[in-house]
Amino acid sequence: MNGNGGATGAGAKGAGGGTAAGGKAGRSGATGSGGATGSGGATGSGGATGSGGATGSGGATGSGGATGSGGATGSGGATGSGGAASGGAASGGATGSGGSMAGNGGTVGTGGASVRQYAERAWVGMSTQDITATLSKPILAGSSLVVFATEYNINGTPPGSAPPDPIKVDDNGGGSYKLLETVNSEPDWAATMAFARYDAAAGSITAHAHFVGLEWQGIVVAEVVGVKAAPFLGSASQLLANQSSTASSGPINVTAPAILIGFCQSSAQHGAPKPGAGFTSVGTAWNWKTVEGTADAPGSLLEYKIVQPGSVAATFVPASNLDNTQNIGVALAE
């Protein structure tokens, strides 16, 4: 993806500037534009009620004033959460385009470990180094928190070939997050990282990511319940190009029953991937709002599956065999 409104990298076109010689195309092959006003304002939806449980709550308001609704409830009496809200037009002279700025309710499993709720936010160019996402309900004591963050990467020659700049993740609860995985997509000039912290205290959570750069920033935070206080068993990640049927995080050796959390960011031209076999979709994330040929739809997927000891992998079904996918799996012991 070409840079919008930031410093001009090799081959990237900055706001109001010319394209450097040998410039490389971004996500769509189109040249990035400067000064475009961000868009947003789509309203999230939800409200389906499962069996045997209380209805989840919603109503969190995203930037831009749109009020989301939700409350998908799983079975077995656990309450899901809602509150999808989207909006977030770029303002104050920021270059680029606003992306999704939504806090989305997650799903509740039928027993054991599950992803109880998640929230996400993304934008292209807002002239800031920081982005946050707030869970719509207070987390339960002992929960684990898993965060996925993405950024623009034109480091190296050719652009995108070198490791990305570091991302720092924390939250308002004082949590310390450990970096688990980094997967880099040179063709898309994008990198995605996974972080986690465990055995969190009960309370409201706003996750925060701090970036070196100013463009193509996204964050997802997920509450995982029903896992051990020290649950980490393993993780894996890889970039795959042009997978027509199944994309994968790569193998993880799991030594105990676990929840396997999968996250996949695609090139975002054709929409979000679908869950792999046996996985439950928690929700989608990161709508880049048509910038540089991306679709006006989320391009990423969060999913989970309960697995038994052995070699396992998070799997996904890309929306198109033209998409590159950055695939991550994280296994936490029940």
C-alpha positions as CSV (number, residue, x, y, z in Angstrom):
1,M,0.0,0.0,0.0
2,N,1.3,3.4,-0.9
3,G,1.9,6.0,1.8
4,N,-0.7,8.7,2.3
5,G,0.3,11.9,3.9
6,G,3.4,10.6,5.7
7,A,7.0,10.6,4.9
8,T,7.8,9.5,1.4
9,G,9.6,6.2,1.3
10,A,11.3,4.7,-1.7
11,G,8.7,4.4,-4.4
12,A,6.0,5.8,-2.2
13,K,4.0,8.8,-3.1
14,G,3.4,11.2,-0.2
15,A,0.8,13.9,0.0
16,G,1.3,16.6,-2.5
17,G,4.5,15.0,-3.7
18,G,5.8,13.3,-6.8
19,T,6.4,9.6,-7.1
20,A,10.0,8.5,-6.6
21,A,11.6,6.7,-9.5
22,G,11.0,3.0,-9.5
23,G,7.9,3.4,-7.3
24,K,6.2,0.2,-6.2
25,A,2.4,-0.2,-6.2
26,G,0.6,-0.6,-2.9
27,R,-2.3,-3.0,-2.1
28,S,-4.0,-2.3,-5.4
29,G,-1.2,-1.0,-7.5
30,A,-2.7,2.4,-7.4
31,T,-0.7,5.5,-6.4
32,G,-1.5,6.8,-2.9
33,S,-3.2,10.1,-2.7
34,G,-2.8,13.0,-0.3
35,G,-5.3,15.2,1.4
36,A,-8.3,12.9,0.9
37,T,-10.9,13.2,3.7
38,G,-11.6,10.0,5.6
39,S,-14.9,8.3,5.6
40,G,-16.9,6.3,8.1
41,G,-20.2,6.3,9.8
42,A,-21.4,2.8,9.1
43,T,-23.5,1.4,11.9
44,G,-22.7,-2.0,13.3
45,S,-25.4,-4.6,13.8
46,G,-26.1,-7.5,16.0
47,G,-28.8,-8.6,18.4
48,A,-29.2,-12.3,17.7
49,T,-30.0,-14.2,20.9
50,G,-28.7,-17.7,21.5
51,S,-30.3,-20.3,23.7
52,G,-30.1,-20.7,27.4
53,G,-28.5,-17.3,28.1
54,A,-29.2,-13.7,29.0
55,T,-29.1,-11.2,26.2
56,G,-25.8,-9.4,25.8
57,S,-25.5,-5.6,26.1
58,G,-24.6,-3.1,23.4
59,G,-24.8,0.5,22.7
60,A,-21.2,1.7,22.7
61,T,-20.8,4.8,20.6
62,G,-17.9,5.0,18.2
63,S,-16.3,8.2,16.9
64,G,-18.5,9.9,14.5
65,G,-21.6,9.5,16.7
66,A,-23.0,6.3,15.3
67,T,-24.4,4.1,18.0
68,G,-23.8,0.4,17.6
69,S,-26.0,-2.4,18.8
70,G,-25.4,-6.0,19.5
71,G,-25.6,-8.6,22.2
72,A,-25.1,-12.0,20.5
73,T,-25.6,-14.5,23.3
74,G,-24.0,-17.9,23.3
75,S,-25.6,-21.0,25.0
76,G,-25.0,-22.2,28.5
77,G,-25.9,-19.0,30.2
78,A,-22.8,-16.9,29.4
79,T,-23.5,-13.5,28.1
80,G,-22.0,-12.2,24.9
81,S,-21.3,-8.5,24.3
82,G,-22.2,-6.1,21.7
83,G,-21.9,-2.5,20.9
84,A,-20.6,-2.4,17.4
85,A,-20.2,1.2,16.4
86,S,-18.4,2.7,13.5
87,G,-17.4,6.0,12.2
88,G,-14.2,8.0,12.2
89,A,-13.8,10.4,9.4
90,A,-10.3,11.8,9.2
91,S,-10.4,15.4,10.5
92,G,-8.3,18.4,11.4
93,G,-6.4,18.3,8.1
94,A,-5.2,14.7,8.5
95,T,-4.1,13.2,5.2
96,G,-5.5,9.9,3.9
97,S,-8.7,8.2,4.6
98,G,-10.5,7.1,7.8
99,G,-11.1,3.4,8.2
100,S,-13.3,1.4,10.5
101,M,-13.4,2.7,14.1
102,A,-15.6,0.1,15.7
103,G,-15.9,-1.7,19.0
104,N,-17.5,-5.0,18.1
105,G,-19.1,-7.6,20.4
106,G,-17.7,-11.0,20.4
107,T,-19.2,-14.5,20.8
108,V,-19.5,-16.8,23.8
109,G,-18.7,-20.5,23.6
110,T,-20.8,-23.4,24.9
111,G,-18.4,-24.2,27.7
112,G,-14.7,-24.1,28.5
113,A,-12.5,-21.6,26.8
114,S,-13.9,-19.0,24.4
115,V,-13.4,-15.5,23.0
116,R,-16.0,-13.6,25.1
117,Q,-15.7,-10.2,23.3
118,Y,-13.5,-8.1,21.1
119,A,-13.1,-4.6,19.8
120,E,-11.3,-3.2,16.8
121,R,-10.4,0.1,15.1
122,A,-8.5,1.1,12.0
123,W,-7.6,4.1,9.9
124,V,-5.3,5.0,7.1
125,G,-4.0,8.5,7.8
126,M,-5.0,10.4,10.9
127,S,-1.6,12.1,11.7
128,T,-1.3,10.3,15.0
129,Q,1.0,7.6,16.4
130,D,-1.6,6.1,18.7
131,I,-4.8,4.1,18.3
132,T,-7.1,2.5,20.9
133,A,-10.0,0.1,21.1
134,T,-12.3,-0.4,24.1
135,L,-14.1,-3.6,25.0
136,S,-17.8,-3.0,25.5
137,K,-18.1,-4.9,28.8
138,P,-15.8,-5.2,31.8
139,I,-13.6,-8.2,31.5
140,L,-13.8,-11.1,33.9
141,A,-11.1,-11.8,36.5
142,G,-8.5,-14.2,35.2
143,S,-9.1,-13.5,31.5
144,S,-6.3,-13.4,29.0
145,L,-6.1,-10.5,26.5
146,V,-4.8,-11.0,23.0
147,V,-4.1,-8.0,20.8
148,F,-3.4,-7.9,17.1
149,A,-1.9,-4.7,15.6
150,T,-1.0,-3.7,12.0
151,E,1.2,-0.9,10.5
152,Y,2.6,0.4,7.3
153,N,6.1,-1.0,6.5
154,I,8.3,0.3,3.7
155,N,11.6,-0.5,5.5
156,G,14.4,-1.9,3.4
157,T,15.2,-2.2,-0.3
158,P,12.9,-3.1,-1.9
159,P,10.3,-1.3,0.3
160,G,8.7,-3.7,2.8
161,S,11.6,-6.3,2.7
162,A,13.1,-5.3,6.1
163,P,11.5,-5.9,9.5
164,P,8.8,-3.4,10.5
165,D,9.1,-0.7,13.1
166,P,8.2,-1.9,16.7
167,I,4.7,-1.4,18.0
168,K,4.2,-0.9,21.7
169,V,1.0,-2.2,23.3
170,D,-0.5,-1.5,26.7
171,D,-3.9,-0.8,28.3
172,N,-5.6,1.3,30.9
173,G,-5.3,-1.5,33.4
174,G,-1.6,-1.3,33.5
175,G,-1.1,-4.6,31.7
176,S,2.3,-5.6,30.3
177,Y,1.9,-7.3,26.8
178,K,4.4,-9.7,25.3
179,L,5.0,-9.7,21.6
180,L,4.3,-13.2,20.3
181,E,4.4,-13.0,16.5
182,T,5.3,-10.7,13.6
183,V,4.4,-11.4,10.0
184,N,5.4,-9.1,7.3
185,S,3.9,-8.7,3.8
186,E,6.4,-7.1,1.4
187,P,3.9,-7.0,-1.5
188,D,1.4,-5.1,0.6
189,W,3.8,-2.9,2.6
190,A,2.1,-4.1,5.8
191,A,3.0,-5.9,9.0
192,T,0.8,-7.6,11.6
193,M,1.9,-8.4,15.1
194,A,0.3,-10.5,18.0
195,F,0.6,-9.6,21.7
196,A,-0.9,-11.1,24.8
197,R,-1.1,-10.7,28.6
198,Y,-2.7,-13.2,31.0
199,D,-4.6,-13.5,34.3
200,A,-5.9,-10.0,34.1
201,A,-7.9,-8.3,36.9
202,A,-11.6,-7.7,36.3
203,G,-12.5,-4.3,35.0
204,S,-13.0,-2.1,31.9
205,I,-10.3,-2.4,29.3
206,T,-9.1,0.0,26.6
207,A,-6.1,-1.4,24.7
208,H,-3.6,1.0,23.2
209,A,-1.0,0.7,20.5
210,H,1.8,3.2,19.8
211,F,3.5,3.3,16.4
212,V,6.6,4.9,15.0
213,G,4.8,5.9,11.8
214,L,1.5,7.7,11.1
215,E,-0.3,5.5,8.5
216,W,-2.3,2.3,8.1
217,Q,-2.9,1.6,11.8
218,G,-5.2,-1.0,13.1
219,I,-5.8,-2.7,16.5
220,V,-7.9,-5.7,17.7
221,V,-8.3,-6.6,21.4
222,A,-9.9,-9.9,22.4
223,E,-10.9,-11.2,25.8
224,V,-10.3,-14.9,26.2
225,V,-12.0,-16.7,29.1
226,G,-11.8,-20.2,30.5
227,V,-8.0,-20.5,30.3
228,K,-5.3,-21.1,32.8
229,A,-3.5,-18.2,34.7
230,A,-0.3,-19.0,32.7
231,P,-1.9,-20.4,29.5
232,F,0.6,-19.8,26.7
233,L,1.4,-23.0,24.8
234,G,2.7,-21.7,21.5
235,S,2.1,-19.5,18.5
236,A,3.0,-19.4,14.8
237,S,2.6,-17.0,11.8
238,Q,3.4,-16.8,8.1
239,L,2.6,-14.9,4.9
240,L,0.9,-16.8,2.1
241,A,0.2,-15.5,-1.4
242,N,-2.6,-16.5,-3.8
243,Q,-4.1,-19.3,-1.7
244,S,-7.3,-20.3,-3.4
245,S,-8.7,-22.7,-0.7
246,T,-6.9,-22.6,2.6
247,A,-4.4,-20.3,4.4
248,S,-2.7,-21.3,7.6
249,S,-0.7,-19.9,10.5
250,G,1.7,-22.9,10.3
251,P,2.0,-25.6,12.9
252,I,1.9,-25.2,16.6
253,N,2.8,-28.1,19.0
254,V,0.1,-28.1,21.6
255,T,0.7,-30.2,24.8
256,A,-2.7,-29.8,26.5
257,P,-6.3,-29.1,25.6
258,A,-6.4,-25.5,24.4
259,I,-8.2,-22.7,22.6
260,L,-6.5,-21.9,19.3
261,I,-7.1,-18.2,18.4
262,G,-6.6,-17.4,14.7
263,F,-6.2,-14.0,13.1
264,C,-5.9,-13.3,9.3
265,Q,-5.3,-10.0,7.6
266,S,-5.8,-10.2,3.8
267,S,-4.7,-7.8,1.1
268,A,-8.2,-6.4,1.7
269,Q,-9.3,-6.1,-1.9
270,H,-12.0,-8.7,-1.8
271,G,-13.2,-8.7,1.8
272,A,-12.4,-10.8,4.9
273,P,-11.4,-14.4,4.9
274,K,-13.9,-17.0,6.2
275,P,-13.1,-19.4,9.1
276,G,-11.2,-22.6,8.5
277,A,-12.7,-26.0,9.1
278,G,-14.0,-26.3,12.7
279,F,-13.3,-22.7,13.6
280,T,-15.9,-20.3,15.1
281,S,-15.9,-16.8,13.6
282,V,-15.7,-14.1,16.3
283,G,-15.9,-11.2,13.8
284,T,-14.2,-9.2,11.2
285,A,-11.9,-6.1,11.4
286,W,-10.1,-3.3,9.6
287,N,-12.1,-1.7,6.9
288,W,-9.7,0.5,4.9
289,K,-12.6,2.3,3.1
290,T,-11.5,1.8,-0.5
291,V,-8.1,3.5,-0.1
292,E,-5.6,2.2,-2.7
293,G,-8.0,-0.3,-4.2
294,T,-9.1,-1.9,-0.9
295,A,-12.7,-2.9,-0.6
296,D,-15.2,-0.9,1.5
297,A,-15.5,-3.9,3.8
298,P,-13.4,-5.4,6.6
299,G,-10.4,-7.3,5.3
300,S,-9.4,-9.3,8.4
301,L,-10.9,-12.2,10.5
302,L,-10.8,-13.2,14.2
303,E,-11.7,-16.9,14.9
304,Y,-11.1,-19.6,17.5
305,K,-11.3,-23.4,17.9
306,I,-10.9,-25.8,20.8
307,V,-8.0,-28.2,20.1
308,Q,-6.5,-31.3,21.7
309,P,-2.8,-32.1,22.1
310,G,-0.8,-32.5,18.9
311,S,0.2,-30.4,15.9
312,V,-2.4,-27.7,15.2
313,A,-2.8,-24.6,13.0
314,A,-5.2,-21.8,12.6
315,T,-6.7,-22.0,9.1
316,F,-8.7,-19.6,7.0
317,V,-10.4,-19.5,3.6
318,P,-9.3,-16.4,1.7
319,A,-12.0,-14.4,-0.1
320,S,-10.0,-14.5,-3.4
321,N,-7.0,-16.4,-4.7
322,L,-5.6,-13.0,-5.6
323,D,-5.2,-12.0,-1.9
324,N,-2.1,-12.3,0.2
325,T,-2.8,-13.3,3.8
326,Q,-0.9,-12.6,7.0
327,N,-1.9,-15.6,9.2
328,I,-1.4,-15.9,13.0
329,G,-2.3,-18.6,15.5
330,V,-2.1,-18.4,19.3
331,A,-2.7,-21.5,21.6
332,L,-3.8,-20.9,25.2
333,A,-4.3,-23.9,27.6
334,E,-7.8,-24.4,29.1
